[in-house]
């Protein structure tokens, strides 16, 4: 037989040899990384768990529900077959040179198939459309099943969506035209680099894949993120209290104290100078205090929710009042920090404590009836697994576990897009401050975290008026403090409907506002960016649908609307407060040392 290479030019032979060498090196790198990871995980019970997501019981219910509706299943199968016939006919006409319209299109916001190569070649186009037809059909079939417990049905819907996202043709080299083109043009170097990225992420994750979302080396806390000037004026076991430098000659008398979520670092509100909420607030004449929570280790495993109530809300507010020379503060709670602040307000109402002059909530929940997909992670079996995981780690939940959970809620954006970019395309993730912050997670003390999951997400005790803290049964209806509630239209962590239900629980005057975008971009939206929109409605009717029907849309950020509301409740103007001249001695420069402790 003649040698095929004899028909190639010397340049073509060199390119073929280079491609073959790089493919072999890529395969060797991947095999070595996987073998090492398998050895590191061999003794891990979780690695041997055949159902780590505890979806089997829910899946059994859904399958039984489908079996009880054979007519629905038959109609669904017939519809799927009909759509495939349409696709085959459309493909045949296209191959014959006719102009055709796609049988199915990706949903709005689905970026997996944006590249023109997916539509340019008939083979990849039919592969894409076949996948979309099948995945849509399977997800719709599960969504339409009847006679199944709603939570169990949602659990199957969630993991069915995870499955169909995972098997997308965009996630595999041989069915991704963009990755194949990159491999050929780079003579296999993209695949070699991708497998080196894969091996590095496995090594960084200790045998578990920790997909890089950004170039972590490009950012340093206190240098190019978290740069607003100020001082740490107080600290205890669980927090540092930051006071930021004023930027106006006069400030409002009543200071502002922001309780950020302890699941994340505080600097989401101070990423860059041009989008920093801290800098914007100081420019509006507010004295700004912020809590920077500790990144706990095993020595804080026994810290409870009550400890965070007392050492967090009570202690921080007392120190801020002492530093500002006032008997009141205006408080803000972001996400889980808002849930804690809600509990504190109810606790203070029971004791007659009126130190909180007004309270604002960013994407925070009080009623967890409709708490979104995170609620699917809090059944008894899942909580037992989390408790074992925390015991094995020394009494805290590792930060990676929290990051993985949040990433799963937006798998295509936060997992698979980086899988394709980093491994199939061999590219380095771009430097992005928001994703650096997102990867800079904190650990969770065992007692605190289990209490939060069980009493809020699982049993909804605060929303039902049954939660007992420090001997007091918490009733949000007794909270008469003026309240401002911010929600986001597309929030997947604190859903709009859930936030609205919480707003209805307070007994005092409540202002509800809805911002465009989601959990982060909906909150952190500087007015100068002129992005998104927000809706306002002075009324607080029975349902979110009624509220939306009467709401007025405004372009841009909701911050000025809140700023005007806050200014009315912040007292007269007084000389600006220098953090170094208050009664509390400055400990160190902002952003402090707690925020720099990485997990």
Backbone torsions as a table, in degrees:
resi	resn	phi	psi	omega
1	UNK	NA	137.7	178.6
2	UNK	-69.8	149.5	178.3
3	UNK	-75.9	119.6	-179.9
4	UNK	-57.0	-31.4	-178.0
5	UNK	-66.4	-19.4	-179.7
6	UNK	-65.4	-22.8	-179.0
7	UNK	-87.9	-0.5	-178.8
8	UNK	-100.4	150.5	174.0
9	UNK	-72.1	167.6	-180.0
10	UNK	-62.8	-36.5	178.6
11	UNK	-67.5	-40.5	179.0
12	UNK	-66.1	-39.2	178.3
13	UNK	-64.6	-40.7	178.6
14	UNK	-63.2	-40.9	179.1
15	UNK	-66.0	-40.3	179.3
16	UNK	-64.4	-41.9	179.0
17	UNK	-64.6	-40.0	179.4
18	UNK	-66.3	-41.3	177.6
19	UNK	-61.0	-45.7	-178.6
20	UNK	-63.4	-42.2	-180.0
21	UNK	-63.8	-44.2	-179.0
22	UNK	-67.4	-37.1	177.2
23	UNK	-63.9	-41.9	179.0
24	UNK	-65.2	-42.6	179.3
25	UNK	-65.6	-38.2	178.4
26	UNK	-64.0	-43.9	179.6
27	UNK	-63.8	-42.2	179.5
28	UNK	-63.1	-42.5	179.4
29	UNK	-62.6	-45.1	-179.7
30	UNK	-64.1	-44.1	-179.3
31	UNK	-62.7	-42.5	179.1
32	UNK	-63.6	-42.2	179.9
33	UNK	-65.0	-42.1	-179.4
34	UNK	-67.2	-41.6	179.7
35	UNK	-62.7	-43.7	179.2
36	UNK	-64.2	-41.3	178.8
37	UNK	-63.5	-40.4	179.9
38	UNK	-62.3	-40.0	178.5
39	UNK	-65.4	-39.6	-178.2
40	UNK	-71.0	-25.6	-177.5
41	UNK	-99.7	-1.7	-172.6
42	UNK	-60.0	-32.9	-177.5
43	UNK	-95.3	7.0	-178.7
44	UNK	-87.7	121.7	178.0
45	UNK	-59.4	-35.1	-178.7
46	UNK	-63.0	-31.9	-178.2
47	UNK	-68.8	-21.1	-178.9
48	UNK	-99.0	2.9	-177.4
49	UNK	-77.2	118.6	-177.8
50	UNK	-75.0	-15.6	179.8
51	UNK	-141.4	69.7	-175.2
52	UNK	-65.2	-21.4	-178.9
53	UNK	-95.8	0.8	177.7
54	UNK	54.0	43.7	-178.0
55	UNK	-95.6	-12.8	-174.7
56	UNK	-58.1	-47.6	179.5
57	UNK	-61.5	-40.4	178.5
58	UNK	-66.3	-40.1	179.7
59	UNK	-63.8	-36.8	177.3
60	UNK	-61.4	-42.7	177.4
61	UNK	-61.0	-45.5	-177.8
62	UNK	-65.8	-42.4	179.4
63	UNK	-64.5	-37.3	176.6
64	UNK	-65.7	-39.1	176.7
65	UNK	-63.0	-39.9	177.2
66	UNK	-67.3	-39.1	179.3
67	UNK	-63.0	-28.8	179.1
68	UNK	-80.7	-4.7	-179.9
69	UNK	-127.1	61.4	-175.5
70	UNK	-61.7	-32.0	179.2
71	UNK	-64.9	-38.8	178.6
72	UNK	-65.2	-42.4	-179.9
73	UNK	-63.9	-42.2	-179.8
74	UNK	-64.4	-40.7	178.4
75	UNK	-65.0	-39.2	179.0
76	UNK	-65.0	-41.4	178.6
77	UNK	-65.4	-41.1	178.8
78	UNK	-64.2	-39.4	178.9
79	UNK	-65.0	-42.0	178.6
80	UNK	-62.6	-44.3	179.3
81	UNK	-62.1	-39.9	178.6
82	UNK	-63.6	-40.9	179.6
83	UNK	-67.5	-35.4	176.6
84	UNK	-67.5	-37.3	174.9
85	UNK	-59.7	-43.2	177.1
86	UNK	-59.2	-41.6	-178.8
87	UNK	-66.2	-44.2	-179.2
88	UNK	-63.8	-42.1	178.6
89	UNK	-64.5	-42.4	178.5
90	UNK	-62.4	-40.5	179.7
91	UNK	-67.0	-41.9	178.8
92	UNK	-61.4	-42.9	179.2
93	UNK	-65.2	-37.9	178.8
94	UNK	-65.4	-41.2	179.0
95	UNK	-63.8	-25.7	178.5
96	UNK	-84.6	0.0	176.3
97	UNK	100.3	4.4	-179.7
98	UNK	-82.9	153.5	171.1
99	UNK	-80.1	130.9	-178.4
100	UNK	-129.0	158.2	174.9
101	UNK	-103.5	134.4	180.0
102	UNK	-55.6	140.3	177.8
103	UNK	-71.0	-33.5	-179.3
104	UNK	-143.2	142.5	179.6
105	UNK	-118.7	151.7	174.0
106	UNK	-60.5	150.0	178.9
107	UNK	-68.2	161.3	179.8
108	UNK	-60.2	130.7	179.8
109	UNK	92.0	-8.1	178.2
110	UNK	-81.3	110.3	-174.1
111	UNK	-97.5	2.6	-173.1
112	UNK	-64.2	-30.5	-173.0
113	UNK	-117.1	28.3	-177.3
114	UNK	-69.6	-31.2	-175.5
115	UNK	-63.5	136.2	-178.7
116	UNK	-58.2	-23.7	-179.2
117	UNK	-61.7	-25.2	179.1
118	UNK	-66.5	-28.2	179.3
119	UNK	-103.4	-14.3	-174.8
120	UNK	-72.6	-34.4	-177.3
121	UNK	-107.2	126.9	-176.6
122	UNK	-55.7	-36.0	-177.4
123	UNK	-63.9	-46.8	-179.3
124	UNK	-72.1	-31.1	177.7
125	UNK	-65.4	-44.3	-179.9
126	UNK	-70.1	-31.7	176.4
127	UNK	-64.5	-45.0	179.1
128	UNK	-61.9	-48.5	-177.0
129	UNK	-67.4	-36.0	177.3
130	UNK	-61.6	-43.2	178.6
131	UNK	-62.5	-46.7	-178.6
132	UNK	-62.4	-41.8	178.0
133	UNK	-60.1	-47.8	-174.9
134	UNK	-69.7	-44.9	-178.1
135	UNK	-66.7	-41.0	177.1
136	UNK	-62.8	-41.5	-179.6
137	UNK	-62.6	-46.0	-177.9
138	UNK	-66.3	-44.0	179.4
139	UNK	-65.1	-39.7	178.9
140	UNK	-68.2	-36.7	180.0
141	UNK	-61.8	-44.7	178.6
142	UNK	-66.5	-40.8	-176.7
143	UNK	-65.0	-27.9	-174.7
144	UNK	-95.2	-0.5	-179.6
145	UNK	-65.3	145.2	-177.6
146	UNK	-116.8	161.0	175.8
147	UNK	75.3	26.2	-178.8
148	UNK	-122.5	143.5	176.7
149	UNK	-52.5	129.1	-174.6
150	UNK	-55.9	-41.1	-179.2
151	UNK	-67.4	-42.7	179.1
152	UNK	-64.4	-38.5	177.9
153	UNK	-63.9	-44.4	179.3
154	UNK	-62.8	-35.3	179.5
155	UNK	-63.5	-43.3	178.7
156	UNK	-68.1	-39.1	176.9
157	UNK	-59.1	-44.2	-177.9
158	UNK	-62.6	-47.3	-176.4
159	UNK	-78.8	-23.4	170.9
160	UNK	-66.3	-40.6	176.8
161	UNK	-65.4	-39.3	175.8
162	UNK	-59.7	-43.1	-179.0
163	UNK	-64.9	-48.2	-178.0
164	UNK	-67.4	-31.6	174.2
165	UNK	-65.3	-39.4	-175.6
166	UNK	-67.8	-33.9	-175.4
167	UNK	-92.9	14.1	177.1
168	UNK	-59.4	138.7	178.3
169	UNK	-59.9	-20.2	178.0
170	UNK	-67.5	-17.8	-175.7
171	UNK	-91.8	2.9	-177.5
172	UNK	-125.7	138.1	-174.4
173	UNK	-58.0	-49.7	-171.9
174	UNK	-71.7	-13.8	178.9
175	UNK	-114.4	12.5	178.5
176	UNK	-114.9	103.5	-175.2
177	UNK	-63.7	-30.0	-179.1
178	UNK	-69.2	-44.7	179.3
179	UNK	-67.8	-38.9	177.9
180	UNK	-63.0	-44.1	179.0
181	UNK	-61.0	-42.3	179.0
182	UNK	-63.8	-40.1	-179.9
183	UNK	-64.3	-42.3	-179.4
184	UNK	-70.0	-43.6	-178.0
185	UNK	-66.9	-30.9	-179.4
186	UNK	-94.0	4.5	-179.1
187	UNK	57.3	38.1	176.0
188	UNK	87.1	-6.2	-178.1
189	UNK	-65.2	-31.5	178.7
190	UNK	-63.8	-38.4	179.4
191	UNK	-70.7	-38.7	177.6
192	UNK	-62.7	-45.5	178.1
193	UNK	-63.7	-38.7	178.9
194	UNK	-61.7	-41.8	179.4
195	UNK	-71.5	-30.0	174.1
196	UNK	-68.5	-38.3	174.6
197	UNK	-63.0	-41.3	179.6
198	UNK	-61.6	-46.0	179.9
199	UNK	-64.2	-39.5	179.9
200	UNK	-65.7	-38.8	179.7
201	UNK	-70.4	-35.3	174.8
202	UNK	-65.3	-41.4	178.9
203	UNK	-63.7	-44.1	-179.2
204	UNK	-64.5	-32.9	-179.4
205	UNK	-87.1	7.4	178.8
206	UNK	64.8	36.7	-178.6
207	UNK	98.5	-10.7	172.9
208	UNK	-108.7	142.3	-175.1
209	UNK	-70.8	118.2	177.0
210	UNK	-113.7	89.9	-172.4
211	UNK	-67.2	126.0	178.5
212	UNK	-71.7	130.2	179.7
213	UNK	-103.8	-17.5	179.4
214	UNK	-157.2	169.9	176.3
215	UNK	-82.2	99.0	-174.7
216	UNK	-64.7	-24.6	-177.2
217	UNK	-73.0	-13.8	-176.6
218	UNK	-81.7	-9.6	-175.2
219	UNK	-125.3	144.9	175.2
220	UNK	-142.4	124.6	-177.8
221	UNK	-62.5	127.9	-179.2
222	UNK	95.5	-11.9	179.8
223	UNK	-112.3	-50.8	176.1
224	UNK	-128.2	1.9	163.9
225	UNK	-136.3	152.6	-177.6
226	UNK	58.3	58.8	-173.4
227	UNK	-111.2	-1.0	179.2
228	UNK	-60.4	130.3	-175.9
229	UNK	-73.0	144.1	178.9
230	UNK	175.3	-167.4	-178.0
231	UNK	-135.6	151.2	165.1
232	UNK	-83.7	115.7	-175.3
233	UNK	-104.9	-6.1	-179.5
234	UNK	-165.9	151.0	171.1
235	UNK	-153.6	151.9	171.3
236	UNK	-134.3	-159.9	-174.9
237	UNK	-63.8	-29.9	-169.9
238	UNK	-115.3	-7.8	-178.4
239	UNK	-153.9	157.5	163.0
240	UNK	-111.6	139.4	178.8
241	UNK	-102.0	116.8	-180.0
242	UNK	-97.8	137.3	169.8
243	UNK	-119.0	125.3	-174.7
244	UNK	-94.6	149.6	-178.1
245	UNK	-62.7	139.1	175.9
246	UNK	-72.3	154.3	176.6
247	UNK	-122.7	8.9	175.6
248	UNK	-127.2	157.8	-179.4
249	UNK	-69.8	-32.8	178.4
250	UNK	-123.1	153.6	178.5
251	UNK	-134.6	161.4	174.2
252	UNK	-66.0	145.4	-175.4
253	UNK	-62.1	-45.9	-176.0
254	UNK	-84.1	120.8	-177.3
255	UNK	-75.4	166.0	179.5
256	UNK	-112.1	127.4	-179.9
257	UNK	-118.4	119.4	-175.8
258	UNK	-105.9	123.5	175.6
259	UNK	-100.4	104.0	178.9
260	UNK	-80.4	166.1	177.0
261	UNK	-70.8	137.8	-180.0
262	UNK	-79.8	-5.6	174.7
263	UNK	-72.7	-26.8	-177.3
264	UNK	-125.4	167.8	174.2
265	UNK	-76.7	152.0	-172.3
266	UNK	-69.2	-18.9	-167.3
267	UNK	-77.1	10.5	167.2
268	UNK	-59.6	-27.1	177.7
269	UNK	-92.3	10.2	177.3
270	UNK	-153.1	57.0	-178.6
271	UNK	-74.8	-57.8	-179.0
272	UNK	-132.2	158.0	177.4
273	UNK	-58.1	-32.8	-175.6
274	UNK	-83.4	-8.2	175.6
275	UNK	-130.5	15.0	-176.0
276	UNK	-74.9	121.0	173.9
277	UNK	-67.7	-36.4	178.8
278	UNK	-58.8	-49.3	-178.9
279	UNK	-64.6	-37.6	179.5
280	UNK	-65.3	-42.8	-179.2
281	UNK	-64.6	-41.8	178.7
282	UNK	-66.5	-32.4	178.0
283	UNK	-69.4	-19.3	178.1
284	UNK	-90.5	3.8	176.2
285	UNK	87.6	28.8	177.4
286	UNK	-107.3	140.3	169.6
287	UNK	-81.9	118.5	-169.8
288	UNK	-110.1	121.4	169.4
289	UNK	-110.9	143.7	179.6
290	UNK	-138.5	140.5	174.8
291	UNK	-87.4	131.3	172.1
292	UNK	-112.3	107.2	-171.9
293	UNK	-77.4	153.7	177.5
294	UNK	-69.2	150.9	171.0
295	UNK	-97.7	94.7	-163.6
296	UNK	-74.0	151.9	171.4
297	UNK	-116.1	-168.6	-173.9
298	UNK	-61.5	-23.1	-178.8
299	UNK	-69.9	-14.8	177.8
300	UNK	-111.1	16.2	-175.8
301	UNK	-60.2	-28.5	-176.2
302	UNK	-88.9	-0.8	178.3
303	UNK	-62.2	130.4	-174.1
304	UNK	-104.3	174.4	174.7
305	UNK	-63.0	-36.8	176.4
306	UNK	-64.3	-36.4	176.4
307	UNK	-62.1	-42.0	178.8
308	UNK	-68.9	-30.3	174.6
309	UNK	-65.2	-48.9	-174.5
310	UNK	-78.8	-50.2	-177.9
311	UNK	-79.5	-16.1	178.6
312	UNK	-95.0	-78.7	-174.6
313	UNK	-65.9	-52.5	-174.8
314	UNK	-66.2	-49.0	-176.0
315	UNK	-69.1	-46.0	-178.7
316	UNK	-62.3	-41.4	179.9
317	UNK	-67.1	-38.0	178.0
318	UNK	-63.5	-41.2	-179.8
319	UNK	-70.3	-38.7	177.9
320	UNK	-64.1	-41.1	177.6
321	UNK	-64.0	-41.8	178.9
322	UNK	-62.0	-44.4	-178.2
323	UNK	-66.8	-37.4	-177.6
324	UNK	-87.5	-13.5	-179.1
325	UNK	73.1	37.5	179.7
326	UNK	-128.1	168.2	175.8
327	UNK	-106.4	9.5	-179.3
328	UNK	-146.2	157.2	170.7
329	UNK	-136.5	153.7	165.2
330	UNK	-93.4	133.2	-172.8
331	UNK	-116.1	150.3	174.7
332	UNK	-128.3	138.7	173.7
333	UNK	-126.5	123.2	-178.8
334	UNK	-104.1	123.9	176.1
335	UNK	55.8	-122.7	-177.7
336	UNK	-66.0	-26.0	173.3
337	UNK	-64.3	-30.6	176.0
338	UNK	-72.3	-35.1	176.0
339	UNK	-63.1	-43.0	177.3
340	UNK	-63.4	-42.8	179.2
341	UNK	-62.7	-38.6	177.0
342	UNK	-59.1	-44.7	178.3
343	UNK	-61.8	-40.9	179.6
344	UNK	-63.8	-40.5	178.9
345	UNK	-61.1	-43.8	179.1
346	UNK	-66.8	-38.9	178.5
347	UNK	-64.7	-42.4	178.7
348	UNK	-67.1	-37.4	177.8
349	UNK	-61.6	-38.7	179.6
350	UNK	-67.6	-28.8	-178.1
351	UNK	-99.1	-2.4	-179.2
352	UNK	75.8	21.6	-179.8
353	UNK	-87.5	122.2	-173.9
354	UNK	-115.8	29.4	-177.2
355	UNK	-68.5	-25.4	179.9
356	UNK	-87.3	109.4	-176.3
357	UNK	-75.1	-39.2	174.5
358	UNK	-153.6	158.7	-179.4
359	UNK	-134.1	136.0	177.1
360	UNK	-119.5	141.2	179.8
361	UNK	-122.8	125.5	174.0
362	UNK	-101.0	114.9	172.8
363	UNK	46.5	46.4	-176.4
364	UNK	-113.1	147.7	-178.1
365	UNK	-115.2	144.3	172.5
366	UNK	-120.7	-38.0	175.8
367	UNK	-104.8	120.9	-172.6
368	UNK	-103.5	20.5	179.2
369	UNK	-60.6	-40.7	-178.4
370	UNK	-120.6	54.8	-170.9
371	UNK	-83.8	13.4	174.2
372	UNK	81.8	-167.8	-173.1
373	UNK	-67.4	-22.2	177.0
374	UNK	-61.1	-26.1	179.5
375	UNK	-64.2	-21.1	-179.6
376	UNK	-71.7	-14.0	-175.2
377	UNK	-96.3	16.2	-172.2
378	UNK	-129.4	34.3	170.6
379	UNK	-81.9	173.3	-173.5
380	UNK	-61.3	-40.5	-179.0
381	UNK	-65.0	-42.2	-179.8
382	UNK	-65.8	-42.5	179.5
383	UNK	-63.8	-36.1	177.5
384	UNK	-64.2	-39.6	177.4
385	UNK	-64.4	-42.7	-179.8
386	UNK	-63.2	-40.5	179.5
387	UNK	-62.9	-41.9	177.6
388	UNK	-63.7	-40.8	179.6
389	UNK	-62.0	-41.0	178.8
390	UNK	-69.4	-37.7	177.1
391	UNK	-62.7	-42.7	-179.6
392	UNK	-66.2	-29.5	-178.9
393	UNK	-84.4	-7.7	179.6
394	UNK	105.4	14.5	175.8
395	UNK	107.8	16.0	176.7
396	UNK	-146.9	159.2	177.2
397	UNK	-89.0	122.6	-179.9
398	UNK	-59.6	147.2	-176.6
399	UNK	-61.8	-32.9	-178.6
400	UNK	-62.5	-33.9	179.4
401	UNK	-63.0	-43.1	177.7
402	UNK	-64.8	-43.7	-178.9
403	UNK	-62.2	-43.0	180.0
404	UNK	-62.4	-40.2	179.8
405	UNK	-62.3	-47.9	179.7
406	UNK	-66.2	-36.9	179.4
407	UNK	-65.2	-35.3	-180.0
408	UNK	-63.7	-26.1	-179.9
409	UNK	-66.6	-23.4	177.6
410	UNK	-134.9	64.2	-171.8
411	UNK	-58.7	-44.8	-177.5
412	UNK	-64.3	-37.4	-178.0
413	UNK	-80.9	-39.2	-170.2
414	UNK	-107.4	-5.8	176.9
415	UNK	-123.4	-65.4	-169.0
416	UNK	-70.9	-32.5	177.6
417	UNK	-62.8	-37.9	178.4
418	UNK	-76.8	-32.2	174.9
419	UNK	-58.5	-47.4	-179.9
420	UNK	-67.0	-48.0	-176.8
421	UNK	-63.1	-46.2	-172.3
422	UNK	-79.5	-39.4	-170.5
423	UNK	-103.9	-46.7	-179.2
424	UNK	-78.2	-35.8	-178.8
425	UNK	-95.4	-16.4	178.2
426	UNK	69.9	27.1	-178.9
427	UNK	-98.6	155.3	173.9
428	UNK	-86.5	140.1	176.8
429	UNK	-62.9	144.2	-178.0
430	UNK	-75.0	149.9	175.3
431	UNK	-68.6	124.7	-176.9
432	UNK	-146.1	115.0	-173.1
433	UNK	-60.1	-37.5	-179.6
434	UNK	-63.7	-41.0	179.4
435	UNK	-74.7	-27.2	171.4
436	UNK	-62.5	-47.2	177.0
437	UNK	-60.8	-42.7	-178.7
438	UNK	-61.4	-30.7	179.6
439	UNK	-86.6	-10.7	-177.7
440	UNK	-93.1	62.2	-175.4
441	UNK	-80.2	164.6	177.3
442	UNK	-114.3	162.6	176.0
443	UNK	-82.3	163.2	-178.8
444	UNK	-121.6	123.4	175.4
445	UNK	-60.7	141.6	-173.8
446	UNK	-58.0	-53.6	-175.0
447	UNK	-61.6	-44.2	180.0
448	UNK	-62.6	-48.2	-172.4
449	UNK	-69.5	-42.2	178.9
450	UNK	-64.6	-39.8	178.1
451	UNK	-60.2	-45.8	-178.3
452	UNK	-62.3	-47.5	-177.7
453	UNK	-65.2	-42.4	-175.8
454	UNK	-74.7	-47.8	-171.1
455	UNK	-84.4	-21.6	179.4
456	UNK	-104.5	-68.1	-175.8
457	UNK	-64.4	-45.8	-174.7
458	UNK	-78.5	-50.8	-172.0
459	UNK	-104.2	-9.5	175.5
460	UNK	52.7	42.7	-173.4
461	UNK	-69.4	-33.8	178.6
462	UNK	-67.0	-44.4	179.6
463	UNK	-64.0	-30.7	-178.8
464	UNK	-90.7	-1.0	-179.4
465	UNK	73.1	26.0	-176.6
466	UNK	-112.2	-3.0	-175.2
467	UNK	-75.2	131.7	178.8
468	UNK	-114.1	123.7	175.6
469	UNK	-131.5	131.3	177.0
470	UNK	50.8	40.2	176.3
471	UNK	80.6	2.2	-178.9
472	UNK	-114.6	132.8	172.1
473	UNK	-83.1	121.9	-170.1
474	UNK	-84.6	124.4	-179.9
475	UNK	-125.3	105.5	-178.7
476	UNK	-66.7	-20.6	177.6
477	UNK	-65.0	-20.4	178.9
478	UNK	-87.0	-2.9	179.2
479	UNK	-82.6	111.8	-179.0
480	UNK	-101.4	1.2	179.3
481	UNK	-60.9	138.7	174.0
482	UNK	-59.1	132.8	-173.3
483	UNK	-122.3	138.3	171.2
484	UNK	-122.2	122.7	-178.0
485	UNK	-114.8	121.7	172.9
486	UNK	-102.6	133.0	174.4
487	UNK	-126.5	167.2	177.4
488	UNK	-125.4	137.5	-172.2
489	UNK	-59.3	-37.5	-174.9
490	UNK	-116.2	32.2	-178.9
491	UNK	-72.1	124.0	-179.6
492	UNK	-98.8	-5.9	179.3
493	UNK	-103.1	-46.6	174.0
494	UNK	-118.6	82.7	-172.8
495	UNK	-58.2	149.5	-177.9
496	UNK	-50.8	-48.4	-177.3
497	UNK	-62.4	-37.5	-179.5
498	UNK	-68.0	-43.6	179.7
499	UNK	-63.8	-38.5	179.2
500	UNK	-64.6	-41.5	178.4
501	UNK	-58.6	-39.7	178.8
502	UNK	-66.7	-39.6	-180.0
503	UNK	-60.1	-31.9	-178.5
504	UNK	-71.9	-12.8	-174.8
505	UNK	-82.3	-22.4	-175.6
506	UNK	-74.2	147.1	-174.7
507	UNK	-92.6	-5.5	-179.3
508	UNK	-106.9	-170.9	179.9
509	UNK	-65.9	127.6	-175.0
510	UNK	-127.7	127.6	175.8
511	UNK	-106.6	126.2	-177.2
512	UNK	-114.5	131.4	-179.5
513	UNK	-131.3	142.3	177.5
514	UNK	-117.3	129.1	178.1
515	UNK	-104.4	157.3	172.6
516	UNK	-73.5	166.4	177.2
517	UNK	73.8	-154.0	-167.6
518	UNK	-120.2	-151.4	-167.9
519	UNK	-64.1	-32.9	-179.9
520	UNK	-103.7	-58.3	-176.4
521	UNK	-63.3	-28.2	177.3
522	UNK	-69.0	-29.9	180.0
523	UNK	-88.9	-52.1	-175.7
524	UNK	-89.2	86.1	-176.4
525	UNK	-140.2	87.7	-177.4
526	UNK	-61.6	138.6	-179.9
527	UNK	-56.7	-32.5	-178.9
528	UNK	-67.2	-20.0	-180.0
529	UNK	-72.4	-24.5	179.9
530	UNK	53.0	46.8	-179.2
531	UNK	-114.2	156.3	174.5
532	UNK	58.6	-152.0	-178.0
533	UNK	-161.7	174.3	174.4
534	UNK	-147.2	160.5	-177.5
535	UNK	-123.8	141.2	177.7
536	UNK	-128.8	152.8	178.0
537	UNK	-158.6	119.0	-177.0
538	UNK	-66.9	-21.8	-178.9
539	UNK	-87.0	161.1	175.4
540	UNK	-132.1	76.6	-175.4
541	UNK	-71.1	-173.8	-172.7
542	UNK	-69.4	-32.7	-173.9
543	UNK	-129.6	157.9	177.9
544	UNK	-65.7	-31.4	178.7
545	UNK	-63.6	-41.9	177.5
546	UNK	-66.1	-38.9	179.1
547	UNK	-62.6	-46.3	-179.1
548	UNK	-64.1	-35.9	-179.6
549	UNK	-63.7	-31.5	-179.0
550	UNK	-100.2	3.9	-175.9
551	UNK	-82.2	153.4	178.4
552	UNK	-110.4	130.3	-179.9
553	UNK	-86.3	138.9	177.9
554	UNK	-129.3	142.0	178.2
555	UNK	-73.6	150.0	172.3
556	UNK	80.6	-164.2	-171.7
557	UNK	-70.1	151.6	175.2
558	UNK	-85.8	-7.7	-175.8
559	UNK	-56.5	-46.2	-178.9
560	UNK	-61.1	-35.2	177.9
561	UNK	-63.4	-45.1	177.7
562	UNK	-67.3	-41.4	-179.2
563	UNK	-58.6	-39.6	178.0
564	UNK	-67.2	-42.1	177.2
565	UNK	-60.3	-44.1	-177.2
566	UNK	-68.7	-39.7	-178.8
567	UNK	-61.2	-36.7	179.1
568	UNK	-64.6	-18.8	-176.1
569	UNK	-115.3	19.6	-175.5
570	UNK	-115.6	9.5	172.8
571	UNK	78.5	-171.6	-176.5
572	UNK	-73.6	171.3	177.0
573	UNK	-87.4	137.9	179.7
574	UNK	-133.7	165.1	177.6
575	UNK	-56.6	142.5	-178.3
576	UNK	-58.8	147.4	-175.3
577	UNK	-100.2	122.3	176.4
578	UNK	-86.4	122.7	-178.4
579	UNK	-57.9	-23.0	-177.4
580	UNK	-86.7	-4.9	-174.0
581	UNK	-115.5	9.8	177.0
582	UNK	-85.8	177.2	179.7
583	UNK	-67.9	-21.4	177.2
584	UNK	-87.3	132.2	-179.1
585	UNK	-77.4	130.1	178.6
586	UNK	-64.1	132.0	-177.2
587	UNK	-91.8	-44.3	179.7
588	UNK	-164.4	170.6	179.2
589	UNK	-71.7	150.3	169.6
590	UNK	-65.3	147.3	12.0
591	UNK	-89.0	8.6	178.1
592	UNK	87.5	176.6	-177.3
593	UNK	-92.7	-28.6	-177.9
594	UNK	-59.3	-41.6	-174.4
595	UNK	-70.4	-17.9	-177.1
596	UNK	-88.3	-5.8	179.7
597	UNK	-78.9	114.5	-178.9
598	UNK	-94.0	151.3	-179.5
599	UNK	-80.5	NA	NA
